[in-house]
């Protein structure tokens, strides 16, 4: 299946500190490409894979499930861990959920987590109906493109594949169940004006991460896809500062 121009994965070989970037549900690497390039310029080794079924057609995505997307990220993480001394995971929306899940599963193999408007709860009314809707309709209106910045666009699907969406509750449940054991530092960037993910996810993180390892920063001038929005620079600089504060090996500039 041809990949949409701009939706290609991005990789950069840098120093001994690696970062795995996880894009969101029905999105593509395009939404995180500027973030990845910023971190690469700072000397990090960066992996930004394209998740199965993304960046092509929503019809193809309907043949994939969360396990397929997570497996792709898990493989990329294993590759980074083989090449770097330390690895951080970062993600947007559902990519943030999978980044948290990777940290739960791999423990000390993940040094820290940065998430932007993470989705870890089934708080979208339409998605709550997905297990039933999949029996009758293949897709519903899409959620991509929630950006405040004029002229900025996200390369994502205009339709949400219902069969793929119906697999999300299991991922959300697993991720929430593992939060109590998450010990790595976690930085959350949260947009109060998010029209896709409700505040429920951040509330759950505040309730579950009680070891002093959580920091939440608000994005005052962005919607859901904040990595392409007015506060993108804050995310990029803040995530790099987070890596520098928690890495035990120096970053290497090209």
C-alpha atoms as an extended CHARMM CRD file, in Angstrom:
* protein
*
       254  EXT
         1         1  UNK       CA              0.0000000000        0.0000000000        0.0000000000  PROA      1               0.0000000000
         2         2  UNK       CA              1.5610000000        3.3640000000       -1.0200000000  PROA      2               0.0000000000
         3         3  UNK       CA              2.4220000000        5.7080000000        1.8250000000  PROA      3               0.0000000000
         4         4  UNK       CA              1.0940000000        9.2610000000        1.6660000000  PROA      4               0.0000000000
         5         5  UNK       CA              3.8340000000       11.7880000000        0.8820000000  PROA      5               0.0000000000
         6         6  UNK       CA              5.0280000000       13.2130000000        4.1930000000  PROA      6               0.0000000000
         7         7  UNK       CA              3.8920000000       10.2230000000        6.2540000000  PROA      7               0.0000000000
         8         8  UNK       CA              7.2000000000        8.3800000000        5.9790000000  PROA      8               0.0000000000
         9         9  UNK       CA              9.0740000000        7.2730000000        9.1230000000  PROA      9               0.0000000000
        10        10  UNK       CA             12.0240000000        9.3200000000       10.3290000000  PROA      10              0.0000000000
        11        11  UNK       CA             15.2990000000        8.0530000000       11.7830000000  PROA      11              0.0000000000
        12        12  UNK       CA             18.5060000000        9.8040000000       12.8220000000  PROA      12              0.0000000000
        13        13  UNK       CA             21.7080000000        8.3020000000       14.1800000000  PROA      13              0.0000000000
        14        14  UNK       CA             23.1660000000       10.5200000000       16.8680000000  PROA      14              0.0000000000
        15        15  UNK       CA             24.7730000000        9.8930000000       20.2340000000  PROA      15              0.0000000000
        16        16  UNK       CA             24.3100000000        7.3740000000       23.0230000000  PROA      16              0.0000000000
        17        17  UNK       CA             20.9790000000        8.8280000000       24.1600000000  PROA      17              0.0000000000
        18        18  UNK       CA             18.0420000000        7.6410000000       22.0830000000  PROA      18              0.0000000000
        19        19  UNK       CA             14.4420000000        8.8090000000       21.7800000000  PROA      19              0.0000000000
        20        20  UNK       CA             11.5140000000        6.8190000000       20.4350000000  PROA      20              0.0000000000
        21        21  UNK       CA              8.6650000000        9.0400000000       19.1800000000  PROA      21              0.0000000000
        22        22  UNK       CA              5.1600000000        7.5490000000       18.9360000000  PROA      22              0.0000000000
        23        23  UNK       CA              2.5660000000        9.2380000000       16.7300000000  PROA      23              0.0000000000
        24        24  UNK       CA             -1.1580000000        9.1340000000       17.3860000000  PROA      24              0.0000000000
        25        25  UNK       CA             -4.2160000000        7.1570000000       16.2970000000  PROA      25              0.0000000000
        26        26  UNK       CA             -5.0710000000        7.7320000000       12.5940000000  PROA      26              0.0000000000
        27        27  UNK       CA             -2.1420000000       10.1730000000       12.3790000000  PROA      27              0.0000000000
        28        28  UNK       CA              1.3290000000        9.7020000000       10.9280000000  PROA      28              0.0000000000
        29        29  UNK       CA              4.9900000000       10.5270000000       11.6060000000  PROA      29              0.0000000000
        30        30  UNK       CA              4.3440000000       13.9280000000       10.0100000000  PROA      30              0.0000000000
        31        31  UNK       CA              2.7600000000       15.1770000000       13.2450000000  PROA      31              0.0000000000
        32        32  UNK       CA              5.9980000000       14.5250000000       15.1560000000  PROA      32              0.0000000000
        33        33  UNK       CA              8.5940000000       15.1030000000       12.4260000000  PROA      33              0.0000000000
        34        34  UNK       CA              9.5650000000       18.6530000000       13.5740000000  PROA      34              0.0000000000
        35        35  UNK       CA              9.9540000000       17.3400000000       17.1310000000  PROA      35              0.0000000000
        36        36  UNK       CA             12.1580000000       14.5090000000       15.9490000000  PROA      36              0.0000000000
        37        37  UNK       CA             14.3320000000       16.8210000000       13.8680000000  PROA      37              0.0000000000
        38        38  UNK       CA             14.7470000000       19.1870000000       16.8220000000  PROA      38              0.0000000000
        39        39  UNK       CA             15.9430000000       16.3610000000       19.0740000000  PROA      39              0.0000000000
        40        40  UNK       CA             18.2240000000       15.0480000000       16.3470000000  PROA      40              0.0000000000
        41        41  UNK       CA             19.8110000000       18.4840000000       15.9770000000  PROA      41              0.0000000000
        42        42  UNK       CA             20.5700000000       18.3740000000       19.7050000000  PROA      42              0.0000000000
        43        43  UNK       CA             22.5730000000       15.1770000000       19.2210000000  PROA      43              0.0000000000
        44        44  UNK       CA             20.0650000000       12.4700000000       20.1050000000  PROA      44              0.0000000000
        45        45  UNK       CA             19.4880000000        9.2590000000       18.1970000000  PROA      45              0.0000000000
        46        46  UNK       CA             15.8540000000        9.4180000000       17.0640000000  PROA      46              0.0000000000
        47        47  UNK       CA             13.3820000000        6.7840000000       15.8660000000  PROA      47              0.0000000000
        48        48  UNK       CA              9.9490000000        7.8340000000       14.5950000000  PROA      48              0.0000000000
        49        49  UNK       CA              8.3030000000        4.7820000000       13.0170000000  PROA      49              0.0000000000
        50        50  UNK       CA              5.1070000000        4.7300000000       10.9660000000  PROA      50              0.0000000000
        51        51  UNK       CA              2.5960000000        2.5260000000       12.7220000000  PROA      51              0.0000000000
        52        52  UNK       CA              0.9040000000       -0.2530000000       10.7010000000  PROA      52              0.0000000000
        53        53  UNK       CA             -2.2030000000        0.9160000000        8.8760000000  PROA      53              0.0000000000
        54        54  UNK       CA             -1.2860000000        4.5930000000        9.2890000000  PROA      54              0.0000000000
        55        55  UNK       CA             -0.2670000000        7.0150000000        6.5720000000  PROA      55              0.0000000000
        56        56  UNK       CA             -1.9790000000        4.9750000000        3.8340000000  PROA      56              0.0000000000
        57        57  UNK       CA             -5.7770000000        4.5740000000        3.9540000000  PROA      57              0.0000000000
        58        58  UNK       CA             -8.2800000000        4.1940000000        6.7680000000  PROA      58              0.0000000000
        59        59  UNK       CA             -9.5300000000        1.0550000000        5.0350000000  PROA      59              0.0000000000
        60        60  UNK       CA             -6.1240000000       -0.5680000000        5.4850000000  PROA      60              0.0000000000
        61        61  UNK       CA             -6.0140000000        0.5650000000        9.0960000000  PROA      61              0.0000000000
        62        62  UNK       CA             -9.2350000000       -1.3460000000        9.7450000000  PROA      62              0.0000000000
        63        63  UNK       CA             -7.1750000000       -4.5240000000        9.3110000000  PROA      63              0.0000000000
        64        64  UNK       CA             -4.8880000000       -3.5670000000       12.2000000000  PROA      64              0.0000000000
        65        65  UNK       CA             -5.2860000000       -3.4310000000       15.9750000000  PROA      65              0.0000000000
        66        66  UNK       CA             -3.4780000000       -1.8270000000       18.8990000000  PROA      66              0.0000000000
        67        67  UNK       CA             -1.2770000000       -4.9090000000       19.2570000000  PROA      67              0.0000000000
        68        68  UNK       CA              0.0840000000       -4.2850000000       15.7390000000  PROA      68              0.0000000000
        69        69  UNK       CA              0.9330000000       -0.6420000000       16.5100000000  PROA      69              0.0000000000
        70        70  UNK       CA              2.4850000000       -1.4900000000       19.8660000000  PROA      70              0.0000000000
        71        71  UNK       CA              4.5630000000       -4.2960000000       18.3290000000  PROA      71              0.0000000000
        72        72  UNK       CA              6.0580000000       -1.8530000000       15.8290000000  PROA      72              0.0000000000
        73        73  UNK       CA              7.0420000000        0.5070000000       18.6500000000  PROA      73              0.0000000000
        74        74  UNK       CA              8.3880000000       -2.3510000000       20.7540000000  PROA      74              0.0000000000
        75        75  UNK       CA             10.6180000000       -3.4100000000       17.8530000000  PROA      75              0.0000000000
        76        76  UNK       CA             11.8670000000        0.1510000000       17.3950000000  PROA      76              0.0000000000
        77        77  UNK       CA             12.5800000000        0.4000000000       21.1150000000  PROA      77              0.0000000000
        78        78  UNK       CA             14.5920000000       -2.8270000000       21.0380000000  PROA      78              0.0000000000
        79        79  UNK       CA             16.6410000000       -1.4560000000       18.1460000000  PROA      79              0.0000000000
        80        80  UNK       CA             17.3320000000        1.8000000000       19.9900000000  PROA      80              0.0000000000
        81        81  UNK       CA             18.3150000000       -0.0430000000       23.1640000000  PROA      81              0.0000000000
        82        82  UNK       CA             20.7850000000       -2.0560000000       21.1260000000  PROA      82              0.0000000000
        83        83  UNK       CA             22.4320000000        1.0980000000       19.7980000000  PROA      83              0.0000000000
        84        84  UNK       CA             22.1290000000        3.5450000000       22.7090000000  PROA      84              0.0000000000
        85        85  UNK       CA             23.1480000000        3.5630000000       26.3550000000  PROA      85              0.0000000000
        86        86  UNK       CA             19.8340000000        5.0970000000       27.4270000000  PROA      86              0.0000000000
        87        87  UNK       CA             16.4520000000        5.4880000000       25.7550000000  PROA      87              0.0000000000
        88        88  UNK       CA             13.5060000000        7.8150000000       26.3790000000  PROA      88              0.0000000000
        89        89  UNK       CA             10.0110000000        7.3390000000       24.9380000000  PROA      89              0.0000000000
        90        90  UNK       CA              7.7360000000       10.1800000000       23.8780000000  PROA      90              0.0000000000
        91        91  UNK       CA              4.3390000000       10.3300000000       22.2380000000  PROA      91              0.0000000000
        92        92  UNK       CA              1.2920000000       12.2870000000       21.1570000000  PROA      92              0.0000000000
        93        93  UNK       CA             -2.2940000000       11.2940000000       22.0190000000  PROA      93              0.0000000000
        94        94  UNK       CA             -2.6220000000        7.5040000000       21.7240000000  PROA      94              0.0000000000
        95        95  UNK       CA              1.1010000000        7.4820000000       21.0090000000  PROA      95              0.0000000000
        96        96  UNK       CA              1.4730000000        8.8720000000       24.5140000000  PROA      96              0.0000000000
        97        97  UNK       CA             -0.5420000000        5.9460000000       25.8580000000  PROA      97              0.0000000000
        98        98  UNK       CA              1.7240000000        3.4740000000       24.0760000000  PROA      98              0.0000000000
        99        99  UNK       CA              4.8170000000        5.3270000000       25.3040000000  PROA      99              0.0000000000
       100       100  UNK       CA              3.5690000000        4.9060000000       28.8730000000  PROA      100             0.0000000000
       101       101  UNK       CA              2.8320000000        1.2360000000       28.2280000000  PROA      101             0.0000000000
       102       102  UNK       CA              6.3540000000        0.6880000000       26.8920000000  PROA      102             0.0000000000
       103       103  UNK       CA              7.7630000000        2.2410000000       30.0590000000  PROA      103             0.0000000000
       104       104  UNK       CA              5.5680000000        0.0000000000       32.2060000000  PROA      104             0.0000000000
       105       105  UNK       CA              6.6110000000       -3.1540000000       30.3840000000  PROA      105             0.0000000000
       106       106  UNK       CA             10.3280000000       -2.4050000000       30.0200000000  PROA      106             0.0000000000
       107       107  UNK       CA             10.9640000000       -0.7680000000       33.3860000000  PROA      107             0.0000000000
       108       108  UNK       CA             14.5940000000        0.3180000000       33.6480000000  PROA      108             0.0000000000
       109       109  UNK       CA             14.9680000000       -0.1540000000       29.8940000000  PROA      109             0.0000000000
       110       110  UNK       CA             13.1520000000        3.1760000000       29.5010000000  PROA      110             0.0000000000
       111       111  UNK       CA             14.8150000000        6.1510000000       31.1710000000  PROA      111             0.0000000000
       112       112  UNK       CA             11.8630000000        8.5550000000       31.0920000000  PROA      112             0.0000000000
       113       113  UNK       CA              8.5810000000        9.4300000000       29.3600000000  PROA      113             0.0000000000
       114       114  UNK       CA              7.2730000000       12.6120000000       27.7120000000  PROA      114             0.0000000000
       115       115  UNK       CA              3.6810000000       12.6790000000       26.5030000000  PROA      115             0.0000000000
       116       116  UNK       CA              1.6050000000       15.3500000000       24.7840000000  PROA      116             0.0000000000
       117       117  UNK       CA             -2.1700000000       15.2800000000       25.3450000000  PROA      117             0.0000000000
       118       118  UNK       CA             -2.0710000000       11.5530000000       26.0960000000  PROA      118             0.0000000000
       119       119  UNK       CA             -5.1400000000        9.3800000000       25.5680000000  PROA      119             0.0000000000
       120       120  UNK       CA             -5.3540000000        6.6950000000       28.2570000000  PROA      120             0.0000000000
       121       121  UNK       CA             -9.1060000000        6.6160000000       28.9280000000  PROA      121             0.0000000000
       122       122  UNK       CA            -12.2320000000        5.7700000000       26.9620000000  PROA      122             0.0000000000
       123       123  UNK       CA            -13.7640000000        9.2350000000       27.2790000000  PROA      123             0.0000000000
       124       124  UNK       CA            -14.8630000000        9.8690000000       23.6700000000  PROA      124             0.0000000000
       125       125  UNK       CA            -18.5790000000        9.0370000000       23.3370000000  PROA      125             0.0000000000
       126       126  UNK       CA            -18.2740000000        7.8080000000       19.7550000000  PROA      126             0.0000000000
       127       127  UNK       CA            -15.3770000000        5.4810000000       20.5980000000  PROA      127             0.0000000000
       128       128  UNK       CA            -17.3450000000        3.9880000000       23.4600000000  PROA      128             0.0000000000
       129       129  UNK       CA            -19.7690000000        2.7090000000       20.8190000000  PROA      129             0.0000000000
       130       130  UNK       CA            -17.0420000000        1.3070000000       18.5570000000  PROA      130             0.0000000000
       131       131  UNK       CA            -17.3760000000       -2.3510000000       19.6560000000  PROA      131             0.0000000000
       132       132  UNK       CA            -21.0140000000       -2.2140000000       18.5770000000  PROA      132             0.0000000000
       133       133  UNK       CA            -20.6310000000        0.1340000000       15.6110000000  PROA      133             0.0000000000
       134       134  UNK       CA            -18.0210000000       -2.1120000000       13.9750000000  PROA      134             0.0000000000
       135       135  UNK       CA            -20.7930000000       -4.6020000000       13.2760000000  PROA      135             0.0000000000
       136       136  UNK       CA            -22.6780000000       -2.0630000000       11.1620000000  PROA      136             0.0000000000
       137       137  UNK       CA            -20.3780000000        0.6790000000        9.8010000000  PROA      137             0.0000000000
       138       138  UNK       CA            -16.7300000000        0.6250000000        8.6950000000  PROA      138             0.0000000000
       139       139  UNK       CA            -15.8890000000        4.2010000000        9.6500000000  PROA      139             0.0000000000
       140       140  UNK       CA            -17.0780000000        7.3690000000       11.3680000000  PROA      140             0.0000000000
       141       141  UNK       CA            -15.9010000000       11.0020000000       11.0950000000  PROA      141             0.0000000000
       142       142  UNK       CA            -12.2180000000       11.4530000000       11.8610000000  PROA      142             0.0000000000
       143       143  UNK       CA            -10.4710000000       13.2150000000       14.7430000000  PROA      143             0.0000000000
       144       144  UNK       CA             -7.3110000000       14.4200000000       12.9850000000  PROA      144             0.0000000000
       145       145  UNK       CA             -6.4030000000       18.0730000000       12.5240000000  PROA      145             0.0000000000
       146       146  UNK       CA             -7.3460000000       19.6700000000       15.8550000000  PROA      146             0.0000000000
       147       147  UNK       CA             -4.8320000000       22.5420000000       15.5720000000  PROA      147             0.0000000000
       148       148  UNK       CA             -5.2570000000       26.1730000000       16.5840000000  PROA      148             0.0000000000
       149       149  UNK       CA             -2.3510000000       27.5880000000       14.5790000000  PROA      149             0.0000000000
       150       150  UNK       CA             -3.5020000000       29.1250000000       11.3140000000  PROA      150             0.0000000000
       151       151  UNK       CA             -2.1860000000       27.3110000000        8.2610000000  PROA      151             0.0000000000
       152       152  UNK       CA             -0.9080000000       24.2730000000       10.1750000000  PROA      152             0.0000000000
       153       153  UNK       CA             -2.2910000000       20.8920000000        9.0970000000  PROA      153             0.0000000000
       154       154  UNK       CA             -1.9790000000       17.3110000000       10.2850000000  PROA      154             0.0000000000
       155       155  UNK       CA             -1.5290000000       14.4710000000        7.8190000000  PROA      155             0.0000000000
       156       156  UNK       CA             -4.1590000000       12.0910000000        9.1500000000  PROA      156             0.0000000000
       157       157  UNK       CA             -7.3260000000       10.3130000000        8.1390000000  PROA      157             0.0000000000
       158       158  UNK       CA            -10.5990000000       12.1510000000        7.6580000000  PROA      158             0.0000000000
       159       159  UNK       CA            -12.3860000000        8.9540000000        8.7290000000  PROA      159             0.0000000000
       160       160  UNK       CA            -11.9110000000        6.8520000000       11.8700000000  PROA      160             0.0000000000
       161       161  UNK       CA            -11.7570000000        3.1040000000       11.1190000000  PROA      161             0.0000000000
       162       162  UNK       CA            -14.2120000000        1.5760000000       13.5620000000  PROA      162             0.0000000000
       163       163  UNK       CA            -12.7610000000       -1.9380000000       13.7860000000  PROA      163             0.0000000000
       164       164  UNK       CA             -9.3610000000       -0.4980000000       14.6600000000  PROA      164             0.0000000000
       165       165  UNK       CA            -10.9220000000        1.8490000000       17.2170000000  PROA      165             0.0000000000
       166       166  UNK       CA            -12.8000000000       -1.0190000000       18.8330000000  PROA      166             0.0000000000
       167       167  UNK       CA             -9.4670000000       -2.4850000000       19.9710000000  PROA      167             0.0000000000
       168       168  UNK       CA             -8.5100000000        0.5950000000       22.0210000000  PROA      168             0.0000000000
       169       169  UNK       CA            -10.3130000000       -0.1620000000       25.3180000000  PROA      169             0.0000000000
       170       170  UNK       CA             -7.9700000000       -3.0870000000       26.0020000000  PROA      170             0.0000000000
       171       171  UNK       CA             -4.8930000000       -0.8900000000       25.5470000000  PROA      171             0.0000000000
       172       172  UNK       CA             -6.3400000000        1.8260000000       27.7810000000  PROA      172             0.0000000000
       173       173  UNK       CA             -7.1740000000       -0.7150000000       30.4940000000  PROA      173             0.0000000000
       174       174  UNK       CA             -3.7120000000       -2.3050000000       30.4160000000  PROA      174             0.0000000000
       175       175  UNK       CA             -1.9870000000        1.0630000000       30.5570000000  PROA      175             0.0000000000
       176       176  UNK       CA             -4.0860000000        2.3360000000       33.4440000000  PROA      176             0.0000000000
       177       177  UNK       CA             -3.5340000000       -0.9020000000       35.3800000000  PROA      177             0.0000000000
       178       178  UNK       CA              0.2450000000       -0.5290000000       35.1080000000  PROA      178             0.0000000000
       179       179  UNK       CA              0.5290000000        3.0990000000       36.1800000000  PROA      179             0.0000000000
       180       180  UNK       CA              0.8870000000        2.2880000000       39.8790000000  PROA      180             0.0000000000
       181       181  UNK       CA              4.1960000000        0.5560000000       39.1740000000  PROA      181             0.0000000000
       182       182  UNK       CA              5.5850000000        3.2330000000       36.8670000000  PROA      182             0.0000000000
       183       183  UNK       CA              8.6730000000        4.6800000000       38.5400000000  PROA      183             0.0000000000
       184       184  UNK       CA             10.3600000000        6.5840000000       35.7180000000  PROA      184             0.0000000000
       185       185  UNK       CA             10.0360000000       10.3820000000       35.5060000000  PROA      185             0.0000000000
       186       186  UNK       CA              7.0520000000       11.4350000000       33.4080000000  PROA      186             0.0000000000
       187       187  UNK       CA              6.5310000000       14.8340000000       31.7970000000  PROA      187             0.0000000000
       188       188  UNK       CA              3.0580000000       15.6650000000       30.4710000000  PROA      188             0.0000000000
       189       189  UNK       CA              2.2160000000       18.5550000000       28.1610000000  PROA      189             0.0000000000
       190       190  UNK       CA             -1.5130000000       19.2520000000       28.4040000000  PROA      190             0.0000000000
       191       191  UNK       CA             -3.7320000000       21.5190000000       26.2920000000  PROA      191             0.0000000000
       192       192  UNK       CA             -6.7920000000       22.7150000000       28.2220000000  PROA      192             0.0000000000
       193       193  UNK       CA             -8.3660000000       23.5250000000       24.8330000000  PROA      193             0.0000000000
       194       194  UNK       CA             -8.1540000000       19.9500000000       23.5160000000  PROA      194             0.0000000000
       195       195  UNK       CA            -11.1740000000       19.0260000000       21.3700000000  PROA      195             0.0000000000
       196       196  UNK       CA            -10.1910000000       15.3500000000       20.9730000000  PROA      196             0.0000000000
       197       197  UNK       CA             -9.0050000000       14.0520000000       24.3590000000  PROA      197             0.0000000000
       198       198  UNK       CA            -10.8210000000       15.1310000000       27.4990000000  PROA      198             0.0000000000
       199       199  UNK       CA             -9.0140000000       16.0420000000       30.7850000000  PROA      199             0.0000000000
       200       200  UNK       CA             -9.8420000000       12.5830000000       32.1620000000  PROA      200             0.0000000000
       201       201  UNK       CA             -6.5060000000       11.1320000000       31.0350000000  PROA      201             0.0000000000
       202       202  UNK       CA             -4.4110000000       13.7610000000       32.8220000000  PROA      202             0.0000000000
       203       203  UNK       CA             -6.5820000000       13.4170000000       35.9190000000  PROA      203             0.0000000000
       204       204  UNK       CA             -5.9080000000        9.6790000000       35.9790000000  PROA      204             0.0000000000
       205       205  UNK       CA             -2.1680000000       10.2690000000       35.6540000000  PROA      205             0.0000000000
       206       206  UNK       CA             -2.2680000000       12.6980000000       38.5840000000  PROA      206             0.0000000000
       207       207  UNK       CA             -4.1680000000       10.1540000000       40.6810000000  PROA      207             0.0000000000
       208       208  UNK       CA             -1.9600000000        7.1640000000       39.8110000000  PROA      208             0.0000000000
       209       209  UNK       CA              1.5440000000        8.6480000000       39.6080000000  PROA      209             0.0000000000
       210       210  UNK       CA              2.0590000000        9.5860000000       43.2410000000  PROA      210             0.0000000000
       211       211  UNK       CA              5.7910000000        8.9090000000       43.6240000000  PROA      211             0.0000000000
       212       212  UNK       CA              6.7830000000       12.4690000000       42.8170000000  PROA      212             0.0000000000
       213       213  UNK       CA              7.7420000000       11.3950000000       39.2940000000  PROA      213             0.0000000000
       214       214  UNK       CA              5.0210000000       13.3380000000       37.4270000000  PROA      214             0.0000000000
       215       215  UNK       CA              5.1780000000       16.8890000000       36.1030000000  PROA      215             0.0000000000
       216       216  UNK       CA              2.3400000000       18.4580000000       34.1110000000  PROA      216             0.0000000000
       217       217  UNK       CA              2.8510000000       21.5980000000       32.0140000000  PROA      217             0.0000000000
       218       218  UNK       CA             -0.0650000000       23.4070000000       30.3940000000  PROA      218             0.0000000000
       219       219  UNK       CA             -0.0710000000       24.5420000000       26.7730000000  PROA      219             0.0000000000
       220       220  UNK       CA             -2.0630000000       27.7540000000       26.7500000000  PROA      220             0.0000000000
       221       221  UNK       CA             -2.2040000000       28.3460000000       22.9990000000  PROA      221             0.0000000000
       222       222  UNK       CA             -2.6510000000       24.9190000000       21.4090000000  PROA      222             0.0000000000
       223       223  UNK       CA             -5.3320000000       22.3440000000       20.6800000000  PROA      223             0.0000000000
       224       224  UNK       CA             -4.8510000000       18.5660000000       20.5340000000  PROA      224             0.0000000000
       225       225  UNK       CA             -2.0610000000       18.2450000000       17.9660000000  PROA      225             0.0000000000
       226       226  UNK       CA              0.1570000000       20.5530000000       19.9660000000  PROA      226             0.0000000000
       227       227  UNK       CA              3.3630000000       19.3170000000       18.3130000000  PROA      227             0.0000000000
       228       228  UNK       CA              2.2920000000       21.2490000000       15.1930000000  PROA      228             0.0000000000
       229       229  UNK       CA              0.6120000000       24.1090000000       17.0540000000  PROA      229             0.0000000000
       230       230  UNK       CA              1.5580000000       27.4310000000       18.6300000000  PROA      230             0.0000000000
       231       231  UNK       CA              3.2300000000       25.8270000000       21.6630000000  PROA      231             0.0000000000
       232       232  UNK       CA              5.3690000000       23.3660000000       19.7070000000  PROA      232             0.0000000000
       233       233  UNK       CA              8.5970000000       25.1530000000       20.6310000000  PROA      233             0.0000000000
       234       234  UNK       CA              7.7130000000       24.7970000000       24.3170000000  PROA      234             0.0000000000
       235       235  UNK       CA              7.2720000000       21.0490000000       23.8560000000  PROA      235             0.0000000000
       236       236  UNK       CA             10.5010000000       20.6360000000       21.9260000000  PROA      236             0.0000000000
       237       237  UNK       CA             12.6440000000       22.6520000000       24.3360000000  PROA      237             0.0000000000
       238       238  UNK       CA             10.9410000000       21.1750000000       27.3980000000  PROA      238             0.0000000000
       239       239  UNK       CA             11.4530000000       17.5980000000       26.2520000000  PROA      239             0.0000000000
       240       240  UNK       CA             15.1350000000       18.2400000000       25.5240000000  PROA      240             0.0000000000
       241       241  UNK       CA             15.5780000000       19.7970000000       28.9600000000  PROA      241             0.0000000000
       242       242  UNK       CA             13.8540000000       16.7200000000       30.4300000000  PROA      242             0.0000000000
       243       243  UNK       CA             16.2990000000       14.4030000000       28.6570000000  PROA      243             0.0000000000
       244       244  UNK       CA             19.2950000000       16.4220000000       29.7780000000  PROA      244             0.0000000000
       245       245  UNK       CA             18.0520000000       16.4180000000       33.3760000000  PROA      245             0.0000000000
       246       246  UNK       CA             17.4650000000       12.6470000000       33.4810000000  PROA      246             0.0000000000
       247       247  UNK       CA             20.1360000000       11.1670000000       31.2090000000  PROA      247             0.0000000000
       248       248  UNK       CA             23.3190000000        9.9320000000       32.8400000000  PROA      248             0.0000000000
       249       249  UNK       CA             25.3430000000       10.0380000000       29.6210000000  PROA      249             0.0000000000
       250       250  UNK       CA             26.1080000000       13.2390000000       27.6930000000  PROA      250             0.0000000000
       251       251  UNK       CA             24.2760000000       14.2250000000       24.5390000000  PROA      251             0.0000000000
       252       252  UNK       CA             26.3580000000       14.2720000000       21.4050000000  PROA      252             0.0000000000
       253       253  UNK       CA             26.0130000000       16.9800000000       18.7930000000  PROA      253             0.0000000000
       254       254  UNK       CA             26.7170000000       16.1850000000       15.1420000000  PROA      254             0.0000000000
